């Protein structure tokens, strides 16, 4: 494995640290990850919400925690997180995948 190659097991280990704030169980234990792809340092994570009406603040926190944790893995250049099965999936996905400068300039609207 080259120094730039991303270790899938390390990505999974970082994802296992993400806890659903409402239920208190790691997302990996709940089998919420639908797709996990790594290519050239870019990580694509697709997961589904526990319920369509999970509180939006929790869906955003889970998505942001996934992104933040995986960004810490050696060799990761970018992370894209997409949630499905939530009534505000589009809004959550837009917010969590904003470029860092744009996200810092615009706090999430309530």
Z-matrix of the N, CA and C atoms (Angstrom, degrees):
N
C 1 1.452
C 2 1.520 1 108.29
N 3 1.331 2 116.82 1 125.08
C 4 1.467 3 120.35 2 178.09
C 5 1.517 4 109.42 3 -73.60
N 6 1.332 5 115.43 4 164.12
C 7 1.468 6 119.32 5 -177.64
C 8 1.523 7 111.70 6 -65.73
N 9 1.339 8 117.62 7 -21.06
C 10 1.458 9 121.06 8 -179.69
C 11 1.532 10 113.15 9 -90.41
N 12 1.325 11 117.14 10 -10.16
C 13 1.451 12 120.64 11 -178.76
C 14 1.533 13 109.79 12 -76.30
N 15 1.306 14 116.26 13 136.16
C 16 1.455 15 121.67 14 -178.79
C 17 1.527 16 109.48 15 -88.47
N 18 1.326 17 116.21 16 131.57
C 19 1.461 18 122.77 17 -179.07
C 20 1.538 19 109.78 18 -83.88
N 21 1.330 20 116.36 19 113.23
C 22 1.468 21 121.94 20 -179.51
C 23 1.525 22 111.37 21 -56.51
N 24 1.325 23 117.13 22 -40.89
C 25 1.473 24 120.05 23 -179.49
C 26 1.525 25 111.09 24 -63.27
N 27 1.328 26 117.31 25 -36.20
C 28 1.465 27 120.12 26 178.23
C 29 1.532 28 110.64 27 -69.64
N 30 1.321 29 116.91 28 -38.50
C 31 1.473 30 120.42 29 175.85
C 32 1.530 31 109.02 30 -61.00
N 33 1.321 32 116.89 31 -45.77
C 34 1.463 33 120.72 32 179.32
C 35 1.526 34 111.25 33 -63.98
N 36 1.333 35 116.71 34 -37.25
C 37 1.468 36 120.63 35 178.15
C 38 1.536 37 109.99 36 -63.43
N 39 1.326 38 116.26 37 -41.79
C 40 1.472 39 119.84 38 178.56
C 41 1.529 40 111.00 39 -66.68
N 42 1.320 41 117.04 40 -38.56
C 43 1.463 42 120.07 41 177.75
C 44 1.528 43 111.58 42 -66.65
N 45 1.322 44 116.79 43 -31.46
C 46 1.468 45 119.83 44 -179.66
C 47 1.529 46 112.03 45 -68.60
N 48 1.326 47 117.05 46 -13.67
C 49 1.470 48 121.54 47 176.76
C 50 1.526 49 112.43 48 -82.53
N 51 1.338 50 116.87 49 -12.38
C 52 1.466 51 121.15 50 -178.48
C 53 1.520 52 108.80 51 -81.64
N 54 1.319 53 115.25 52 121.82
C 55 1.464 54 122.37 53 -176.23
C 56 1.528 55 109.64 54 -108.99
N 57 1.321 56 117.05 55 134.73
C 58 1.464 57 120.39 56 173.14
C 59 1.525 58 106.77 57 -66.96
N 60 1.340 59 118.77 58 117.39
C 61 1.468 60 120.71 59 -173.93
C 62 1.519 61 114.06 60 -66.97
N 63 1.300 62 117.74 61 -22.91
C 64 1.462 63 120.42 62 -179.32
C 65 1.523 64 111.58 63 -84.68
N 66 1.336 65 116.31 64 -39.39
C 67 1.465 66 121.15 65 -175.27
C 68 1.530 67 111.89 66 -95.58
N 69 1.337 68 116.52 67 -29.15
C 70 1.462 69 120.72 68 179.47
C 71 1.520 70 114.03 69 80.82
N 72 1.334 71 116.63 70 21.86
C 73 1.459 72 121.98 71 -178.50
C 74 1.538 73 108.30 72 -119.23
N 75 1.338 74 118.22 73 139.83
C 76 1.465 75 119.88 74 177.33
C 77 1.532 76 111.15 75 -59.25
N 78 1.333 77 115.64 76 140.54
C 79 1.464 78 119.99 77 -177.98
C 80 1.519 79 112.27 78 -62.22
N 81 1.320 80 117.57 79 -30.81
C 82 1.469 81 119.99 80 179.27
C 83 1.530 82 110.54 81 -67.50
N 84 1.324 83 117.98 82 -34.89
C 85 1.468 84 121.26 83 178.11
C 86 1.520 85 111.82 84 -68.55
N 87 1.345 86 115.80 85 -26.51
C 88 1.469 87 119.81 86 -179.76
C 89 1.528 88 111.76 87 -89.65
N 90 1.347 89 116.87 88 2.38
C 91 1.468 90 121.82 89 179.37
C 92 1.530 91 112.57 90 54.21
N 93 1.335 92 116.49 91 47.00
C 94 1.458 93 120.82 92 -179.74
C 95 1.530 94 113.35 93 -86.88
N 96 1.330 95 117.53 94 -15.57
C 97 1.461 96 120.90 95 -178.54
C 98 1.529 97 109.01 96 -77.79
N 99 1.329 98 116.08 97 121.73
C 100 1.463 99 121.59 98 179.41
C 101 1.521 100 111.83 99 -96.15
N 102 1.322 101 116.67 100 -31.64
C 103 1.460 102 120.58 101 -177.62
C 104 1.518 103 109.05 102 -153.24
N 105 1.328 104 115.28 103 136.30
C 106 1.458 105 121.35 104 178.23
C 107 1.525 106 107.12 105 -139.39
N 108 1.328 107 115.58 106 107.01
C 109 1.459 108 121.16 107 -177.96
C 110 1.521 109 109.96 108 -119.56
N 111 1.320 110 115.67 109 141.77
C 112 1.453 111 121.92 110 176.30
C 113 1.519 112 107.33 111 -128.68
N 114 1.330 113 115.86 112 125.68
C 115 1.460 114 119.95 113 178.29
C 116 1.527 115 108.77 114 -147.17
N 117 1.320 116 115.81 115 121.26
C 118 1.466 117 122.12 116 176.92
C 119 1.527 118 112.45 117 52.62
N 120 1.319 119 117.39 118 40.28
C 121 1.460 120 121.36 119 177.50
C 122 1.520 121 114.60 120 83.70
N 123 1.320 122 117.23 121 -2.53
C 124 1.466 123 121.53 122 177.38
C 125 1.526 124 109.13 123 -99.21
N 126 1.316 125 115.66 124 128.04
C 127 1.465 126 121.24 125 -178.77
C 128 1.524 127 108.39 126 -109.48
N 129 1.319 128 116.27 127 128.77
C 130 1.460 129 123.23 128 178.56
C 131 1.525 130 107.34 129 -115.57
N 132 1.327 131 115.97 130 118.69
C 133 1.464 132 121.60 131 -178.83
C 134 1.525 133 107.96 132 -117.61
N 135 1.322 134 116.33 133 125.74
C 136 1.456 135 121.04 134 173.38
C 137 1.518 136 107.18 135 -121.40
N 138 1.318 137 115.16 136 132.20
C 139 1.460 138 120.01 137 179.49
C 140 1.521 139 109.71 138 -143.93
N 141 1.316 140 115.41 139 166.78
C 142 1.459 141 119.89 140 178.25
C 143 1.531 142 109.81 141 -116.07
N 144 1.321 143 114.14 142 149.14
C 145 1.465 144 120.52 143 178.78
C 146 1.533 145 109.23 144 -72.54
N 147 1.322 146 114.87 145 154.76
C 148 1.467 147 119.05 146 179.31
C 149 1.524 148 110.86 147 -65.61
N 150 1.343 149 116.72 148 -34.95
C 151 1.465 150 121.99 149 175.56
C 152 1.523 151 108.30 150 -144.92
N 153 1.321 152 118.08 151 154.62
C 154 1.465 153 120.44 152 179.62
C 155 1.535 154 112.90 153 -61.36
N 156 1.321 155 116.60 154 -25.50
C 157 1.460 156 120.15 155 -176.97
C 158 1.523 157 113.21 156 -112.29
N 159 1.317 158 115.99 157 28.73
C 160 1.463 159 121.50 158 171.05
C 161 1.532 160 106.25 159 -52.92
N 162 1.336 161 119.13 160 136.01
C 163 1.460 162 119.12 161 179.49
C 164 1.534 163 110.99 162 -52.10
N 165 1.337 164 117.10 163 128.76
C 166 1.467 165 120.29 164 -176.36
C 167 1.523 166 113.80 165 -52.99
N 168 1.312 167 117.35 166 -36.16
C 169 1.471 168 119.87 167 179.50
C 170 1.528 169 110.58 168 -62.93
N 171 1.324 170 118.01 169 -33.52
C 172 1.463 171 121.34 170 178.17
C 173 1.527 172 110.76 171 -73.86
N 174 1.330 173 116.94 172 -41.79
C 175 1.466 174 120.12 173 178.15
C 176 1.528 175 110.09 174 -61.46
N 177 1.327 176 116.50 175 -40.93
C 178 1.462 177 120.53 176 178.53
C 179 1.524 178 110.67 177 -66.70
N 180 1.331 179 117.14 178 -41.29
C 181 1.475 180 120.60 179 179.98
C 182 1.526 181 110.87 180 -63.57
N 183 1.318 182 117.09 181 -44.71
C 184 1.466 183 120.44 182 179.23
C 185 1.527 184 109.75 183 -60.23
N 186 1.330 185 116.69 184 -47.57
C 187 1.469 186 120.64 185 -179.88
C 188 1.523 187 111.01 186 -61.52
N 189 1.325 188 116.69 187 -45.34
C 190 1.466 189 120.17 188 -178.62
C 191 1.527 190 111.04 189 -66.52
N 192 1.333 191 117.40 190 -40.09
C 193 1.469 192 120.63 191 178.01
C 194 1.524 193 110.92 192 -62.67
N 195 1.331 194 116.88 193 -40.15
C 196 1.464 195 120.22 194 177.66
C 197 1.532 196 109.42 195 -60.08
N 198 1.317 197 115.56 196 -49.48
C 199 1.460 198 120.54 197 -177.54
C 200 1.528 199 110.84 198 -61.69
N 201 1.319 200 117.12 199 -49.13
C 202 1.462 201 121.76 200 -178.38
C 203 1.524 202 111.83 201 -60.84
N 204 1.319 203 116.96 202 -44.88
C 205 1.467 204 120.33 203 -178.88
C 206 1.521 205 111.96 204 -65.20
N 207 1.325 206 116.86 205 -44.31
C 208 1.468 207 120.23 206 -176.77
C 209 1.527 208 110.69 207 -71.48
N 210 1.314 209 117.88 208 -31.02
C 211 1.469 210 120.44 209 177.32
C 212 1.525 211 111.94 210 -60.59
N 213 1.329 212 117.88 211 -20.94
C 214 1.457 213 122.39 212 -179.20
C 215 1.533 214 113.18 213 -79.95
N 216 1.314 215 117.56 214 -12.61
C 217 1.465 216 121.41 215 -177.44
C 218 1.527 217 109.61 216 -73.20
N 219 1.320 218 115.02 217 135.18
C 220 1.460 219 121.54 218 -179.81
C 221 1.526 220 111.10 219 -56.76
N 222 1.328 221 115.52 220 131.20
C 223 1.457 222 121.26 221 177.22
C 224 1.518 223 114.61 222 91.72
N 225 1.336 224 117.89 223 -10.56
C 226 1.460 225 120.77 224 -179.62
C 227 1.527 226 109.19 225 -76.30
N 228 1.336 227 114.96 226 125.64
C 229 1.464 228 121.06 227 179.41
C 230 1.522 229 111.84 228 -100.86
N 231 1.327 230 116.52 229 -32.98
C 232 1.463 231 120.61 230 179.18
C 233 1.522 232 109.71 231 -153.99
N 234 1.330 233 114.86 232 154.55
C 235 1.462 234 121.48 233 178.86
C 236 1.522 235 107.69 234 -134.72
N 237 1.314 236 115.34 235 131.65
C 238 1.467 237 121.88 236 175.41
C 239 1.523 238 107.06 237 -121.39
N 240 1.327 239 116.08 238 125.68
C 241 1.462 240 121.59 239 -179.13
C 242 1.528 241 108.16 240 -117.48
N 243 1.330 242 115.54 241 130.15
C 244 1.457 243 121.23 242 179.81
C 245 1.527 244 108.89 243 -129.76
N 246 1.335 245 115.14 244 123.33
C 247 1.463 246 120.43 245 175.67
C 248 1.529 247 108.35 246 -101.65
N 249 1.313 248 116.07 247 142.92
C 250 1.470 249 121.47 248 175.01
C 251 1.522 250 107.87 249 -126.41
N 252 1.314 251 115.44 250 166.15
C 253 1.458 252 119.77 251 176.68
C 254 1.516 253 114.34 252 76.90
N 255 1.327 254 117.35 253 18.22
C 256 1.463 255 121.75 254 178.42
C 257 1.519 256 107.95 255 -122.49
N 258 1.313 257 116.76 256 142.15
C 259 1.462 258 119.24 257 -175.85
C 260 1.527 259 113.21 258 -65.10
N 261 1.321 260 118.62 259 -17.93
C 262 1.464 261 122.61 260 176.25
C 263 1.527 262 111.89 261 -117.77
N 264 1.330 263 116.65 262 30.12
C 265 1.472 264 120.92 263 -178.23
C 266 1.524 265 112.16 264 -51.79
N 267 1.323 266 117.61 265 -47.11
C 268 1.463 267 120.45 266 -176.84
C 269 1.525 268 111.67 267 -59.11
N 270 1.322 269 116.60 268 -45.19
C 271 1.472 270 120.55 269 -178.95
C 272 1.529 271 111.14 270 -66.60
N 273 1.319 272 117.45 271 -42.77
C 274 1.471 273 121.35 272 178.85
C 275 1.533 274 109.32 273 -62.89
N 276 1.318 275 117.14 274 -45.45
C 277 1.462 276 121.07 275 -178.64
C 278 1.526 277 111.72 276 -62.88
N 279 1.332 278 116.74 277 -41.93
C 280 1.473 279 119.92 278 177.50
C 281 1.522 280 110.89 279 -61.80
N 282 1.315 281 116.44 280 -45.13
C 283 1.474 282 121.21 281 -176.79
C 284 1.528 283 111.57 282 -65.11
N 285 1.301 284 117.97 283 -47.82
C 286 1.462 285 120.65 284 -174.15
C 287 1.527 286 112.16 285 -73.01
N 288 1.314 287 117.50 286 -24.91
C 289 1.458 288 120.18 287 -176.73
C 290 1.524 289 114.01 288 -101.99
N 291 1.333 290 116.76 289 11.55
C 292 1.460 291 120.44 290 174.76
C 293 1.521 292 109.13 291 -63.37
N 294 1.331 293 116.97 292 146.73
C 295 1.476 294 118.32 293 172.12
C 296 1.532 295 109.19 294 -58.87
N 297 1.311 296 117.20 295 148.81
C 298 1.472 297 122.22 296 -174.93
C 299 1.517 298 112.51 297 -52.97
N 300 1.317 299 119.18 298 -43.42
C 301 1.468 300 121.61 299 -178.86
C 302 1.519 301 111.19 300 -63.35
N 303 1.322 302 116.89 301 -42.15
C 304 1.471 303 120.82 302 -179.88
C 305 1.520 304 110.66 303 -68.58
N 306 1.320 305 117.10 304 -38.95
C 307 1.464 306 120.91 305 -179.73
C 308 1.529 307 110.62 306 -65.86
N 309 1.325 308 117.20 307 -37.71
C 310 1.463 309 121.04 308 179.33
C 311 1.519 310 110.95 309 -70.23
N 312 1.324 311 117.38 310 -34.40
C 313 1.459 312 121.69 311 -178.18
C 314 1.523 313 112.52 312 -75.60
N 315 1.341 314 116.81 313 -28.46
C 316 1.454 315 120.90 314 -177.39
C 317 1.519 316 110.76 315 -123.80
N 318 1.332 317 117.13 316 100.89
C 319 1.462 318 117.84 317 176.01
C 320 1.528 319 109.68 318 -66.15
N 321 1.335 320 117.19 319 152.38
C 322 1.471 321 120.06 320 -178.05
C 323 1.518 322 110.91 321 -61.02
N 324 1.324 323 116.70 322 139.12
C 325 1.469 324 120.49 323 177.59
C 326 1.518 325 108.83 324 -81.13
N 327 1.280 326 115.66 325 149.29
C 328 1.461 327 121.07 326 -178.05
C 329 1.487 328 111.08 327 -93.50
